[in-house]
Amino acid sequence: MTTGPELPRDGFRRALVIVGGLLLAMWAVELVDAVGGRWLELDRFGIRPRQTGWLPGILLAPFLHAGWAHLAANSIPFLVLGLLVSGHGEGRFWGVTAGIVVLGGLGVWLIGKSGTVHVGASGLIFGYFGYLVAAGWVERSLAAVLQAVIVVALYGSILWGVLPTRAGVSWEGHLCGLLAGIAIAFAWRKGQDVPIP
């Protein structure tokens, strides 16, 4: 069983390629969206609560953003937290990422306000945050606990984002992503490295 963050010598380079590649894909999608303008309007393919015809939006939402400023705001936290999750192993990274996207996205689909469309990687960012903090509690290794403390010190203020305080911000995405990340940390420990979902 793998516990705590540990990147082999070449692991960081591979993690950077994987997480950086996902981030690059988000920027590429935003570029296509910007060039396509109103004709293309990719953001409409995000999560539409309780509309069964739009369920694929759960998988697409993390790659869609409401403009360059939205994407820029998500980029550094996604890169930093994604790399930290990668420190738990490549298989773990993909399992945690898929779990947050699916479970968090389904949560948004269930509780989101009707008539809204939810896009952005922030649900994934909140999920990574929740996973890393919960992993410190669950794994209880010195490395995992220190990592959790550092994550809270760097990004603990994002927790305000789970409250419905700003119009146009998907607090549902933040909350569901956070809860998904925490649940995955506990479920993975119980399942002894069984991939999720």
C-alpha positions as CSV (number, residue, x, y, z in Angstrom):
1,M,0.0,0.0,0.0
2,T,1.3,3.5,-0.9
3,T,1.0,6.0,1.9
4,G,1.9,9.6,1.9
5,P,3.5,11.8,-0.8
6,E,6.5,10.2,-2.5
7,L,7.8,11.1,-6.0
8,P,10.6,9.0,-7.4
9,R,13.5,10.8,-9.1
10,D,11.8,10.9,-12.5
11,G,8.3,11.0,-10.9
12,F,8.2,14.8,-10.7
13,R,9.0,15.2,-14.4
14,R,6.2,12.7,-15.3
15,A,3.8,14.4,-12.9
16,L,4.5,17.8,-14.4
17,V,3.9,16.4,-17.9
18,I,0.5,14.9,-16.8
19,V,-0.8,17.8,-14.7
20,G,0.7,20.3,-17.1
21,G,-0.8,18.5,-20.0
22,L,-4.3,18.6,-18.5
23,L,-3.8,22.3,-17.8
24,L,-2.6,22.9,-21.4
25,A,-5.8,21.1,-22.6
26,M,-7.9,23.5,-20.6
27,W,-6.1,26.5,-22.2
28,A,-6.5,24.9,-25.6
29,V,-10.2,24.4,-25.1
30,E,-10.6,28.0,-24.0
31,L,-8.7,29.2,-27.1
32,V,-11.0,27.2,-29.3
33,D,-14.0,28.6,-27.4
34,A,-12.7,32.2,-27.8
35,V,-12.1,31.8,-31.5
36,G,-15.4,30.1,-32.1
37,G,-17.2,32.9,-30.2
38,R,-21.0,32.8,-30.0
39,W,-21.1,30.3,-32.9
40,L,-19.3,27.6,-30.9
41,E,-20.0,28.6,-27.3
42,L,-18.4,25.5,-25.6
43,D,-19.5,26.6,-22.1
44,R,-23.0,25.4,-22.9
45,F,-21.7,21.8,-22.6
46,G,-21.1,22.2,-18.8
47,I,-23.1,20.6,-16.0
48,R,-26.8,21.4,-16.3
49,P,-28.5,20.3,-13.1
50,R,-31.0,17.5,-13.4
51,Q,-31.1,17.6,-17.2
52,T,-30.4,14.0,-18.2
53,G,-29.5,14.9,-21.8
54,W,-26.6,16.9,-20.5
55,L,-25.0,14.3,-18.2
56,P,-21.8,14.3,-20.3
57,G,-21.2,17.8,-19.1
58,I,-20.0,16.2,-15.8
59,L,-16.9,15.0,-17.6
60,L,-16.5,18.1,-19.8
61,A,-17.0,20.9,-17.1
62,P,-13.5,20.9,-15.7
63,F,-12.1,21.8,-19.1
64,L,-14.6,24.6,-19.8
65,H,-14.2,28.1,-18.3
66,A,-16.2,31.3,-18.4
67,G,-13.4,33.3,-20.0
68,W,-9.6,33.8,-19.7
69,A,-9.8,35.4,-16.2
70,H,-11.7,32.4,-14.8
71,L,-9.2,30.0,-16.3
72,A,-6.2,32.0,-15.1
73,A,-7.5,32.1,-11.6
74,N,-7.8,28.3,-11.6
75,S,-4.5,27.5,-13.3
76,I,-2.0,27.9,-10.5
77,P,-4.0,26.1,-7.8
78,F,-4.8,23.3,-10.2
79,L,-1.1,22.9,-11.1
80,V,0.1,23.1,-7.5
81,L,-2.5,20.8,-5.9
82,G,-2.5,18.4,-8.9
83,L,1.3,18.0,-8.5
84,L,0.9,17.3,-4.8
85,V,-1.8,14.7,-5.5
86,S,0.6,13.2,-8.1
87,G,3.1,12.7,-5.3
88,H,0.8,9.9,-4.0
89,G,1.4,8.0,-7.2
90,E,0.3,8.2,-10.8
91,G,-2.5,5.6,-10.4
92,R,-3.7,7.4,-7.3
93,F,-3.7,10.7,-9.2
94,W,-5.9,9.4,-12.0
95,G,-8.2,7.6,-9.5
96,V,-8.6,10.7,-7.3
97,T,-9.1,13.0,-10.4
98,A,-11.7,10.7,-12.0
99,G,-13.5,10.3,-8.6
100,I,-13.7,14.0,-8.0
101,V,-14.9,14.8,-11.5
102,V,-17.6,12.1,-11.4
103,L,-18.7,12.3,-7.8
104,G,-18.4,16.0,-7.5
105,G,-20.1,16.5,-10.9
106,L,-23.0,14.3,-10.0
107,G,-23.4,16.3,-6.8
108,V,-23.6,19.5,-8.7
109,W,-26.0,17.9,-11.1
110,L,-28.2,16.9,-8.2
111,I,-28.1,20.1,-6.0
112,G,-27.3,22.8,-8.5
113,K,-29.9,25.5,-9.3
114,S,-32.2,24.7,-12.2
115,G,-31.4,26.7,-15.4
116,T,-27.7,27.2,-14.6
117,V,-24.6,25.8,-16.3
118,H,-21.6,24.9,-14.2
119,V,-18.1,25.1,-15.7
120,G,-14.5,25.3,-14.5
121,A,-11.8,23.3,-12.8
122,S,-12.5,24.8,-9.4
123,G,-14.5,21.7,-8.3
124,L,-11.5,19.6,-9.1
125,I,-9.3,22.1,-7.2
126,F,-11.5,21.9,-4.1
127,G,-11.5,18.1,-4.5
128,Y,-7.7,18.0,-4.6
129,F,-7.7,20.2,-1.5
130,G,-10.1,18.0,0.4
131,Y,-8.3,14.9,-0.6
132,L,-4.9,16.1,0.5
133,V,-6.1,17.4,3.8
134,A,-8.1,14.3,4.5
135,A,-5.2,12.1,3.4
136,G,-3.1,13.7,6.2
137,W,-5.7,12.6,8.7
138,V,-6.3,9.1,7.2
139,E,-2.7,8.1,6.4
140,R,-1.1,9.8,9.5
141,S,2.4,9.6,8.1
142,L,4.6,12.5,8.8
143,A,4.9,13.4,5.1
144,A,1.1,13.3,4.6
145,V,0.4,15.4,7.7
146,L,3.0,18.0,6.8
147,Q,1.6,18.1,3.3
148,A,-1.9,18.7,4.7
149,V,-0.6,21.5,6.9
150,I,1.1,23.2,3.9
151,V,-2.0,22.8,1.8
152,V,-4.2,24.4,4.4
153,A,-1.6,27.2,4.9
154,L,-1.5,27.9,1.2
155,Y,-5.1,27.4,0.2
156,G,-7.2,27.2,3.3
157,S,-8.9,30.5,2.5
158,I,-10.6,28.8,-0.5
159,L,-13.0,27.2,2.0
160,W,-15.1,30.4,1.9
161,G,-15.9,29.4,-1.7
162,V,-18.3,26.6,-0.5
163,L,-20.7,29.3,0.7
164,P,-23.2,30.9,-1.6
165,T,-21.8,34.4,-1.2
166,R,-21.1,35.5,-4.8
167,A,-23.5,35.5,-7.7
168,G,-22.3,33.6,-10.7
169,V,-19.8,31.4,-8.7
170,S,-20.6,27.7,-8.5
171,W,-20.5,27.2,-4.7
172,E,-22.2,23.9,-5.4
173,G,-19.2,22.8,-7.5
174,H,-16.8,23.9,-4.8
175,L,-18.7,22.1,-2.1
176,C,-19.3,18.9,-4.0
177,G,-15.7,18.8,-5.2
178,L,-14.5,19.2,-1.6
179,L,-16.8,16.5,-0.3
180,A,-15.8,14.2,-3.1
181,G,-12.1,14.6,-2.4
182,I,-12.6,13.9,1.3
183,A,-14.8,10.9,0.6
184,I,-12.2,9.5,-1.8
185,A,-9.4,9.8,0.8
186,F,-11.3,7.8,3.3
187,A,-12.7,5.3,0.8
188,W,-9.2,4.7,-0.7
189,R,-7.8,4.0,2.8
190,K,-10.6,1.6,3.5
191,G,-10.2,-0.1,0.1
192,Q,-6.4,-0.5,0.5
193,D,-5.4,1.2,-2.8
194,V,-8.5,0.1,-4.8
195,P,-8.9,2.7,-7.6
196,I,-12.0,5.0,-7.4
197,P,-14.4,5.1,-9.1
